[in-house]
Amino acid sequence: MKLKTNISIVLYKTNLEEIVPQLNDFLSNPQINRIFLIDNSPDKQQLPNTLVKPQRVRYYYTGKNLGYGVAHNIALIESVKRSIAYHLVINPDVKCKSSDISTLMDLMEERKEIGLVMPKVIDREGNMQYLAKLLPTPTDLIIRRFTPKTWFERRKRRFELQGADFSREIDVPYLSGCFMFLRVESIKQVGMFDERYFLYPEDIDLTRRIHKFYKTIYYPLVTVNHLHQRASYKSVKLLVIHIWNMIKYFNKWGWIFDRERTIANRRILNDLKNQK
């Protein structure tokens, strides 16, 4: 019997009908065990009758906005309990094929040292999104938000590894939470999303914890499309939430002194330099 994966998608004011085609594609893949839809929206929805195999879909209406990490943990707990081999955390605005998931499963089966994979991510125009990054400093995530773009352009390019060869696999300690293909054994070892955060740094925190024991890689042989919404740039409320949660992150890992960050970032930059 082939190993299987669960999928979790956290919804917030997302119309389920809009994502049915992708859900049906996922459900056509026998390697996908369950899809968990965790709905943080104000109003409860009904599963669309256009779902081809609704018995493999679990819909959870939370009744309030729990945030990204807390909501995904609802599904991750199930994957851990039932010893599912893999778990995909994916945003509802990310489009990928079920065959891509099988490709990533095959990769993880062949290479037990990998705990987390993120594929190449492009926007709706086909442009590369730089979502494999260094571990951030306060300058990277807070100060730069309030200064002219030109002030920290060079630092931004360094942080986002824009000088890297993204046609090659890269082992990095920060991968975006829009698409995280996880080895469940790694979650058993390091824990799930830190529920102290409401939004934004959960993916950094989890990736770096997994990175201590496994490779956490950007994998360019699979490409997905991300209809990215930079919500904190459009909403003052979300901007305040973003900043508050980044303060929690740096309080946990260190503001100026973060030895793990220094070592990991130095290694990555040296590796990329040696590849040239």
FIKELO-161783 format. One record per residue (C-alpha): residue number from 1; residue in one letter; x, y, z. Coordinates in pm, 1 decimal, decimal comma, padded with zeros to 6 digits, m for minus. Example, Ala and Ser with C-alpha at 12.3 -4.5 7.8 and 13.67 -1.06 7.14 Angstrom:
@num = 1	residuo = A	X = 01230,0	Y = m00450,0	Z = 00780,0
@num = 2	residuo = S	X = 01367,0	Y = m00106,0	Z = 00714,0
//
This chain:
@num = 1	residuo = M	X = 00000,0	Y = 00000,0	Z = 00000,0
@num = 2	residuo = K	X = 00138,2	Y = 00339,1	Z = m00100,6
@num = 3	residuo = L	X = 00203,2	Y = 00599,5	Z = 00165,7
@num = 4	residuo = K	X = m00044,3	Y = 00885,7	Z = 00172,5
@num = 5	residuo = T	X = m00069,4	Y = 01253,3	Z = 00252,9
@num = 6	residuo = N	X = m00327,0	Y = 01476,3	Z = 00418,0
@num = 7	residuo = I	X = m00391,1	Y = 01832,6	Z = 00304,4
@num = 8	residuo = S	X = m00506,4	Y = 02128,1	Z = 00511,4
@num = 9	residuo = I	X = m00643,7	Y = 02454,7	Z = 00376,8
@num = 10	residuo = V	X = m00734,7	Y = 02741,1	Z = 00609,2
@num = 11	residuo = L	X = m01018,0	Y = 02955,9	Z = 00479,3
@num = 12	residuo = Y	X = m01115,3	Y = 03311,1	Z = 00562,9
@num = 13	residuo = K	X = m01403,4	Y = 03455,9	Z = 00363,7
@num = 14	residuo = T	X = m01316,9	Y = 03210,0	Z = 00086,9
@num = 15	residuo = N	X = m01601,7	Y = 03087,0	Z = m00132,2
@num = 16	residuo = L	X = m01575,5	Y = 02707,7	Z = m00136,5
@num = 17	residuo = E	X = m01724,4	Y = 02690,4	Z = m00485,2
@num = 18	residuo = E	X = m01421,6	Y = 02877,1	Z = m00619,1
@num = 19	residuo = I	X = m01177,6	Y = 02609,5	Z = m00505,1
@num = 20	residuo = V	X = m01387,1	Y = 02302,5	Z = m00596,7
@num = 21	residuo = P	X = m01196,9	Y = 02234,5	Z = m00923,1
@num = 22	residuo = Q	X = m00868,6	Y = 02210,9	Z = m00734,5
@num = 23	residuo = L	X = m01025,0	Y = 02004,7	Z = m00454,5
@num = 24	residuo = N	X = m01165,7	Y = 01760,9	Z = m00709,4
@num = 25	residuo = D	X = m00824,4	Y = 01730,4	Z = m00873,3
@num = 26	residuo = F	X = m00672,3	Y = 01650,3	Z = m00534,3
@num = 27	residuo = L	X = m00947,1	Y = 01397,0	Z = m00462,2
@num = 28	residuo = S	X = m00876,0	Y = 01219,0	Z = m00790,1
@num = 29	residuo = N	X = m00533,8	Y = 01123,4	Z = m00653,3
@num = 30	residuo = P	X = m00551,2	Y = 00800,2	Z = m00447,1
@num = 31	residuo = Q	X = m00232,8	Y = 00902,4	Z = m00263,1
@num = 32	residuo = I	X = m00425,8	Y = 01187,3	Z = m00098,1
@num = 33	residuo = N	X = m00598,1	Y = 01058,5	Z = 00213,5
@num = 34	residuo = R	X = m00802,6	Y = 01349,8	Z = 00352,2
@num = 35	residuo = I	X = m00850,3	Y = 01718,7	Z = 00281,3
@num = 36	residuo = F	X = m00915,3	Y = 01932,4	Z = 00587,9
@num = 37	residuo = L	X = m01091,6	Y = 02263,9	Z = 00532,4
@num = 38	residuo = I	X = m01062,3	Y = 02478,6	Z = 00842,8
@num = 39	residuo = D	X = m01291,2	Y = 02777,5	Z = 00807,5
@num = 40	residuo = N	X = m01211,0	Y = 03087,2	Z = 01014,6
@num = 41	residuo = S	X = m01477,3	Y = 03292,1	Z = 00834,8
@num = 42	residuo = P	X = m01760,2	Y = 03476,1	Z = 01012,4
@num = 43	residuo = D	X = m02022,1	Y = 03255,6	Z = 00842,9
@num = 44	residuo = K	X = m02042,8	Y = 02878,5	Z = 00813,1
@num = 45	residuo = Q	X = m02056,8	Y = 02719,0	Z = 00468,3
@num = 46	residuo = Q	X = m02190,0	Y = 02394,3	Z = 00329,3
@num = 47	residuo = L	X = m01970,9	Y = 02158,6	Z = 00131,3
@num = 48	residuo = P	X = m02057,3	Y = 02207,2	Z = m00237,1
@num = 49	residuo = N	X = m02247,3	Y = 01917,2	Z = m00395,7
@num = 50	residuo = T	X = m02001,4	Y = 01939,1	Z = m00686,4
@num = 51	residuo = L	X = m01729,8	Y = 01770,2	Z = m00478,6
@num = 52	residuo = V	X = m01661,6	Y = 01430,5	Z = m00633,1
@num = 53	residuo = K	X = m01565,3	Y = 01248,2	Z = m00312,5
@num = 54	residuo = P	X = m01699,8	Y = 01450,3	Z = m00018,5
@num = 55	residuo = Q	X = m01640,6	Y = 01159,8	Z = 00221,7
@num = 56	residuo = R	X = m01267,3	Y = 01236,7	Z = 00200,0
@num = 57	residuo = V	X = m01318,9	Y = 01602,5	Z = 00293,8
@num = 58	residuo = R	X = m01342,0	Y = 01722,6	Z = 00654,4
@num = 59	residuo = Y	X = m01490,7	Y = 02069,2	Z = 00704,1
@num = 60	residuo = Y	X = m01430,6	Y = 02244,4	Z = 01036,4
@num = 61	residuo = Y	X = m01608,2	Y = 02570,0	Z = 01111,4
@num = 62	residuo = T	X = m01419,1	Y = 02736,5	Z = 01395,1
@num = 63	residuo = G	X = m01667,7	Y = 03016,5	Z = 01465,6
@num = 64	residuo = K	X = m01388,7	Y = 03274,9	Z = 01488,7
@num = 65	residuo = N	X = m01061,2	Y = 03367,0	Z = 01325,2
@num = 66	residuo = L	X = m00810,0	Y = 03140,4	Z = 01499,4
@num = 67	residuo = G	X = m00527,2	Y = 03249,2	Z = 01273,1
@num = 68	residuo = Y	X = m00308,9	Y = 03047,6	Z = 01037,8
@num = 69	residuo = G	X = m00104,9	Y = 02823,9	Z = 01264,7
@num = 70	residuo = V	X = m00371,7	Y = 02734,2	Z = 01519,5
@num = 71	residuo = A	X = m00614,4	Y = 02638,9	Z = 01242,8
@num = 72	residuo = H	X = m00363,7	Y = 02422,9	Z = 01053,2
@num = 73	residuo = N	X = m00273,7	Y = 02248,2	Z = 01378,0
@num = 74	residuo = I	X = m00627,5	Y = 02108,0	Z = 01391,6
@num = 75	residuo = A	X = m00546,0	Y = 01903,3	Z = 01081,8
@num = 76	residuo = L	X = m00183,4	Y = 01834,5	Z = 01172,2
@num = 77	residuo = I	X = m00297,0	Y = 01672,8	Z = 01497,8
@num = 78	residuo = E	X = m00504,3	Y = 01429,7	Z = 01291,8
@num = 79	residuo = S	X = m00209,0	Y = 01346,1	Z = 01066,0
@num = 80	residuo = V	X = 00011,1	Y = 01279,5	Z = 01369,4
@num = 81	residuo = K	X = m00255,5	Y = 01070,0	Z = 01545,9
@num = 82	residuo = R	X = m00316,9	Y = 00852,1	Z = 01241,6
@num = 83	residuo = S	X = 00050,3	Y = 00824,4	Z = 01143,8
@num = 84	residuo = I	X = m00004,2	Y = 00974,9	Z = 00799,3
@num = 85	residuo = A	X = 00331,9	Y = 00995,8	Z = 00624,5
@num = 86	residuo = Y	X = 00303,4	Y = 01347,4	Z = 00480,9
@num = 87	residuo = H	X = 00097,8	Y = 01661,5	Z = 00524,5
@num = 88	residuo = L	X = 00054,4	Y = 01951,2	Z = 00283,2
@num = 89	residuo = V	X = m00018,4	Y = 02295,5	Z = 00423,4
@num = 90	residuo = I	X = m00147,9	Y = 02506,6	Z = 00133,8
@num = 91	residuo = N	X = m00322,2	Y = 02840,7	Z = 00093,2
@num = 92	residuo = P	X = m00654,1	Y = 02855,2	Z = m00094,4
@num = 93	residuo = D	X = m00498,4	Y = 03100,3	Z = m00344,3
@num = 94	residuo = V	X = m00223,0	Y = 02855,2	Z = m00445,4
@num = 95	residuo = K	X = m00292,6	Y = 02652,2	Z = m00757,1
@num = 96	residuo = C	X = m00115,9	Y = 02321,2	Z = m00813,0
@num = 97	residuo = K	X = m00184,5	Y = 01982,9	Z = m00968,6
@num = 98	residuo = S	X = m00239,4	Y = 01664,5	Z = m00770,3
@num = 99	residuo = S	X = 00042,2	Y = 01508,9	Z = m00974,3
@num = 100	residuo = D	X = 00277,3	Y = 01768,1	Z = m00821,9
@num = 101	residuo = I	X = 00193,9	Y = 01629,9	Z = m00478,2
@num = 102	residuo = S	X = 00280,2	Y = 01278,2	Z = m00594,6
@num = 103	residuo = T	X = 00612,1	Y = 01407,9	Z = m00728,3
@num = 104	residuo = L	X = 00694,6	Y = 01562,4	Z = m00391,3
@num = 105	residuo = M	X = 00596,7	Y = 01241,4	Z = m00211,2
@num = 106	residuo = D	X = 00832,8	Y = 01045,6	Z = m00434,1
@num = 107	residuo = L	X = 01109,3	Y = 01295,2	Z = m00358,1
@num = 108	residuo = M	X = 01056,6	Y = 01263,3	Z = 00016,2
@num = 109	residuo = E	X = 01047,5	Y = 00884,2	Z = m00005,1
@num = 110	residuo = E	X = 01380,9	Y = 00879,6	Z = m00185,6
@num = 111	residuo = R	X = 01546,2	Y = 01131,5	Z = 00043,9
@num = 112	residuo = K	X = 01473,2	Y = 01072,5	Z = 00409,8
@num = 113	residuo = E	X = 01689,8	Y = 01368,3	Z = 00512,2
@num = 114	residuo = I	X = 01425,6	Y = 01613,1	Z = 00383,3
@num = 115	residuo = G	X = 01167,3	Y = 01728,3	Z = 00637,1
@num = 116	residuo = L	X = 01000,0	Y = 02007,4	Z = 00441,3
@num = 117	residuo = V	X = 00971,0	Y = 02104,8	Z = 00074,3
@num = 118	residuo = M	X = 00844,0	Y = 02417,5	Z = m00098,0
@num = 119	residuo = P	X = 00826,1	Y = 02419,1	Z = m00479,8
@num = 120	residuo = K	X = 00901,1	Y = 02705,9	Z = m00714,4
@num = 121	residuo = V	X = 00625,4	Y = 02964,7	Z = m00670,1
@num = 122	residuo = I	X = 00519,2	Y = 03203,6	Z = m00944,9
@num = 123	residuo = D	X = 00255,8	Y = 03477,3	Z = m00954,8
@num = 124	residuo = R	X = m00035,2	Y = 03503,2	Z = m01197,1
@num = 125	residuo = E	X = 00190,5	Y = 03669,1	Z = m01457,6
@num = 126	residuo = G	X = 00446,7	Y = 03390,8	Z = m01429,3
@num = 127	residuo = N	X = 00700,3	Y = 03593,1	Z = m01232,1
@num = 128	residuo = M	X = 00915,7	Y = 03425,6	Z = m00967,6
@num = 129	residuo = Q	X = 00814,4	Y = 03487,5	Z = m00605,8
@num = 130	residuo = Y	X = 01119,3	Y = 03490,2	Z = m00379,3
@num = 131	residuo = L	X = 00980,7	Y = 03283,3	Z = m00091,6
@num = 132	residuo = A	X = 01294,4	Y = 03089,2	Z = 00005,0
@num = 133	residuo = K	X = 01482,3	Y = 03324,0	Z = 00233,2
@num = 134	residuo = L	X = 01741,6	Y = 03378,8	Z = 00500,9
@num = 135	residuo = L	X = 01634,9	Y = 03391,1	Z = 00864,4
@num = 136	residuo = P	X = 01520,7	Y = 03749,5	Z = 00918,2
@num = 137	residuo = T	X = 01662,5	Y = 04023,7	Z = 01136,6
@num = 138	residuo = P	X = 01444,9	Y = 04306,7	Z = 01272,5
@num = 139	residuo = T	X = 01571,9	Y = 04521,9	Z = 00986,1
@num = 140	residuo = D	X = 01447,2	Y = 04269,2	Z = 00732,0
@num = 141	residuo = L	X = 01093,8	Y = 04245,9	Z = 00868,3
@num = 142	residuo = I	X = 01011,2	Y = 04558,0	Z = 01067,4
@num = 143	residuo = I	X = 01235,7	Y = 04857,5	Z = 00996,3
@num = 144	residuo = R	X = 01223,7	Y = 04804,6	Z = 00618,3
@num = 145	residuo = R	X = 00841,9	Y = 04817,0	Z = 00629,8
@num = 146	residuo = F	X = 00848,1	Y = 05183,2	Z = 00731,5
@num = 147	residuo = T	X = 01131,2	Y = 05316,8	Z = 00517,2
@num = 148	residuo = P	X = 01155,0	Y = 05402,8	Z = 00145,0
@num = 149	residuo = K	X = 01205,2	Y = 05094,7	Z = m00071,1
@num = 150	residuo = T	X = 01534,7	Y = 05222,7	Z = m00207,7
@num = 151	residuo = W	X = 01693,8	Y = 05241,9	Z = 00138,4
@num = 152	residuo = F	X = 01712,8	Y = 04867,3	Z = 00191,3
@num = 153	residuo = E	X = 01693,9	Y = 04737,1	Z = m00165,7
@num = 154	residuo = R	X = 02034,0	Y = 04569,3	Z = m00148,8
@num = 155	residuo = R	X = 01951,3	Y = 04411,3	Z = 00187,0
@num = 156	residuo = K	X = 01613,8	Y = 04292,6	Z = 00055,7
@num = 157	residuo = R	X = 01783,1	Y = 04120,1	Z = m00238,0
@num = 158	residuo = R	X = 02023,1	Y = 03949,0	Z = 00002,5
@num = 159	residuo = F	X = 01741,8	Y = 03844,8	Z = 00240,1
@num = 160	residuo = E	X = 01536,5	Y = 03701,7	Z = m00047,5
@num = 161	residuo = L	X = 01844,8	Y = 03534,6	Z = m00198,4
@num = 162	residuo = Q	X = 01773,9	Y = 03704,8	Z = m00529,3
@num = 163	residuo = G	X = 02127,0	Y = 03637,1	Z = m00647,9
@num = 164	residuo = A	X = 02080,9	Y = 03260,7	Z = m00612,8
@num = 165	residuo = D	X = 02035,0	Y = 03017,8	Z = m00900,2
@num = 166	residuo = F	X = 01670,6	Y = 02923,0	Z = m00851,0
@num = 167	residuo = S	X = 01692,6	Y = 02655,5	Z = m01116,7
@num = 168	residuo = R	X = 01876,3	Y = 02452,0	Z = m00850,9
@num = 169	residuo = E	X = 01761,0	Y = 02305,0	Z = m00521,8
@num = 170	residuo = I	X = 01840,2	Y = 02522,4	Z = m00217,4
@num = 171	residuo = D	X = 01842,0	Y = 02417,4	Z = 00148,8
@num = 172	residuo = V	X = 01714,9	Y = 02718,5	Z = 00346,1
@num = 173	residuo = P	X = 01577,5	Y = 02774,4	Z = 00699,3
@num = 174	residuo = Y	X = 01282,9	Y = 02993,0	Z = 00593,8
@num = 175	residuo = L	X = 01019,2	Y = 02869,1	Z = 00348,0
@num = 176	residuo = S	X = 00684,3	Y = 03035,8	Z = 00288,5
@num = 177	residuo = G	X = 00373,2	Y = 02904,4	Z = 00458,9
@num = 178	residuo = C	X = 00171,0	Y = 02931,8	Z = 00137,3
@num = 179	residuo = F	X = 00289,9	Y = 02578,7	Z = 00045,7
@num = 180	residuo = M	X = 00463,5	Y = 02355,8	Z = 00299,2
@num = 181	residuo = F	X = 00494,7	Y = 01986,3	Z = 00216,0
@num = 182	residuo = L	X = 00583,8	Y = 01829,6	Z = 00550,2
@num = 183	residuo = R	X = 00718,5	Y = 01495,6	Z = 00662,3
@num = 184	residuo = V	X = 00492,6	Y = 01417,0	Z = 00957,9
@num = 185	residuo = E	X = 00782,5	Y = 01252,8	Z = 01143,8
@num = 186	residuo = S	X = 00949,8	Y = 01594,4	Z = 01149,9
@num = 187	residuo = I	X = 00639,0	Y = 01743,6	Z = 01312,5
@num = 188	residuo = K	X = 00644,2	Y = 01469,0	Z = 01573,4
@num = 189	residuo = Q	X = 01003,2	Y = 01563,0	Z = 01648,4
@num = 190	residuo = V	X = 00988,7	Y = 01944,3	Z = 01661,0
@num = 191	residuo = G	X = 00621,6	Y = 02016,0	Z = 01725,8
@num = 192	residuo = M	X = 00352,3	Y = 02187,8	Z = 01524,5
@num = 193	residuo = F	X = 00293,8	Y = 02555,9	Z = 01453,4
@num = 194	residuo = D	X = 00364,5	Y = 02775,4	Z = 01755,6
@num = 195	residuo = E	X = 00019,7	Y = 02891,4	Z = 01864,6
@num = 196	residuo = R	X = 00151,3	Y = 03207,4	Z = 02029,3
@num = 197	residuo = Y	X = 00146,5	Y = 03367,7	Z = 01686,9
@num = 198	residuo = F	X = m00176,0	Y = 03477,8	Z = 01523,4
@num = 199	residuo = L	X = m00041,3	Y = 03551,6	Z = 01174,8
@num = 200	residuo = Y	X = 00279,2	Y = 03586,0	Z = 00971,2
@num = 201	residuo = P	X = 00586,1	Y = 03438,7	Z = 01147,6
@num = 202	residuo = E	X = 00451,7	Y = 03085,6	Z = 01201,5
@num = 203	residuo = D	X = 00614,9	Y = 02961,1	Z = 00882,6
@num = 204	residuo = I	X = 00955,3	Y = 03107,2	Z = 00974,8
@num = 205	residuo = D	X = 00935,9	Y = 02956,9	Z = 01321,9
@num = 206	residuo = L	X = 00837,3	Y = 02607,7	Z = 01203,7
@num = 207	residuo = T	X = 01083,6	Y = 02595,8	Z = 00914,2
@num = 208	residuo = R	X = 01380,7	Y = 02685,3	Z = 01131,1
@num = 209	residuo = R	X = 01284,8	Y = 02425,4	Z = 01392,0
@num = 210	residuo = I	X = 01264,4	Y = 02153,8	Z = 01126,6
@num = 211	residuo = H	X = 01586,8	Y = 02283,8	Z = 00967,7
@num = 212	residuo = K	X = 01778,9	Y = 02189,1	Z = 01282,1
@num = 213	residuo = F	X = 01723,6	Y = 01818,7	Z = 01211,1
@num = 214	residuo = Y	X = 01630,6	Y = 01790,9	Z = 00842,3
@num = 215	residuo = K	X = 01686,6	Y = 01961,8	Z = 00512,0
@num = 216	residuo = T	X = 01418,2	Y = 02219,3	Z = 00434,7
@num = 217	residuo = I	X = 01440,5	Y = 02272,3	Z = 00063,5
@num = 218	residuo = Y	X = 01322,1	Y = 02487,4	Z = m00220,5
@num = 219	residuo = Y	X = 01258,4	Y = 02243,8	Z = m00507,0
@num = 220	residuo = P	X = 01242,1	Y = 02398,5	Z = m00857,0
@num = 221	residuo = L	X = 01128,8	Y = 02090,0	Z = m01048,5
@num = 222	residuo = V	X = 00771,0	Y = 02151,2	Z = m00930,7
@num = 223	residuo = T	X = 00601,8	Y = 02486,5	Z = m00994,9
@num = 224	residuo = V	X = 00283,3	Y = 02623,0	Z = m00838,0
@num = 225	residuo = N	X = 00096,0	Y = 02947,2	Z = m00891,1
@num = 226	residuo = H	X = 00032,6	Y = 03182,2	Z = m00599,2
@num = 227	residuo = L	X = m00222,9	Y = 03461,4	Z = m00631,8
@num = 228	residuo = H	X = m00039,8	Y = 03646,0	Z = m00355,5
@num = 229	residuo = Q	X = m00223,7	Y = 03904,2	Z = m00144,1
@num = 230	residuo = R	X = m00004,0	Y = 04127,1	Z = 00071,0
@num = 231	residuo = A	X = m00284,2	Y = 04196,2	Z = 00316,7
@num = 232	residuo = S	X = m00074,4	Y = 04377,5	Z = 00577,0
@num = 233	residuo = Y	X = 00016,0	Y = 04639,2	Z = 00314,5
@num = 234	residuo = K	X = m00353,0	Y = 04715,1	Z = 00259,8
@num = 235	residuo = S	X = m00494,5	Y = 04703,1	Z = 00614,0
@num = 236	residuo = V	X = m00379,8	Y = 04904,8	Z = 00914,8
@num = 237	residuo = K	X = m00530,4	Y = 04644,4	Z = 01148,5
@num = 238	residuo = L	X = m00337,2	Y = 04361,6	Z = 00982,4
@num = 239	residuo = L	X = m00022,1	Y = 04571,9	Z = 00981,7
@num = 240	residuo = V	X = m00048,2	Y = 04612,0	Z = 01360,2
@num = 241	residuo = I	X = m00106,5	Y = 04235,4	Z = 01396,5
@num = 242	residuo = H	X = 00193,6	Y = 04170,3	Z = 01172,3
@num = 243	residuo = I	X = 00423,3	Y = 04389,9	Z = 01380,3
@num = 244	residuo = W	X = 00300,7	Y = 04251,2	Z = 01713,1
@num = 245	residuo = N	X = 00360,2	Y = 03895,9	Z = 01601,5
@num = 246	residuo = M	X = 00706,0	Y = 03978,7	Z = 01469,0
@num = 247	residuo = I	X = 00785,7	Y = 04123,2	Z = 01813,2
@num = 248	residuo = K	X = 00680,5	Y = 03787,0	Z = 01961,2
@num = 249	residuo = Y	X = 00905,2	Y = 03609,7	Z = 01711,1
@num = 250	residuo = F	X = 01214,1	Y = 03816,6	Z = 01794,0
@num = 251	residuo = N	X = 01142,2	Y = 03793,5	Z = 02166,8
@num = 252	residuo = K	X = 01152,4	Y = 03414,8	Z = 02125,0
@num = 253	residuo = W	X = 01457,2	Y = 03380,2	Z = 01899,5
@num = 254	residuo = G	X = 01657,8	Y = 03695,0	Z = 01965,2
@num = 255	residuo = W	X = 01665,8	Y = 04048,3	Z = 01829,2
@num = 256	residuo = I	X = 02033,5	Y = 04131,1	Z = 01786,9
@num = 257	residuo = F	X = 02187,4	Y = 03807,5	Z = 01913,5
@num = 258	residuo = D	X = 02054,9	Y = 03493,5	Z = 01744,2
@num = 259	residuo = R	X = 02342,9	Y = 03249,4	Z = 01705,4
@num = 260	residuo = E	X = 02138,4	Y = 02997,9	Z = 01510,3
@num = 261	residuo = R	X = 02038,4	Y = 03268,5	Z = 01262,5
@num = 262	residuo = T	X = 02397,4	Y = 03382,5	Z = 01219,8
@num = 263	residuo = I	X = 02527,3	Y = 03030,3	Z = 01154,4
@num = 264	residuo = A	X = 02244,1	Y = 02930,7	Z = 00918,2
@num = 265	residuo = N	X = 02256,4	Y = 03249,4	Z = 00712,6
@num = 266	residuo = R	X = 02634,6	Y = 03241,1	Z = 00684,7
@num = 267	residuo = R	X = 02624,5	Y = 02879,9	Z = 00564,7
@num = 268	residuo = I	X = 02364,5	Y = 02952,9	Z = 00300,0
@num = 269	residuo = L	X = 02546,0	Y = 03257,4	Z = 00164,6
@num = 270	residuo = N	X = 02875,3	Y = 03066,3	Z = 00153,4
@num = 271	residuo = D	X = 02711,7	Y = 02771,8	Z = m00023,5
@num = 272	residuo = L	X = 02558,8	Y = 03001,6	Z = m00284,4
@num = 273	residuo = K	X = 02889,9	Y = 03181,5	Z = m00332,0
@num = 274	residuo = N	X = 03069,2	Y = 02850,9	Z = m00389,0
@num = 275	residuo = Q	X = 02812,8	Y = 02747,1	Z = m00650,7
@num = 276	residuo = K	X = 02905,4	Y = 03039,7	Z = m00874,8
//
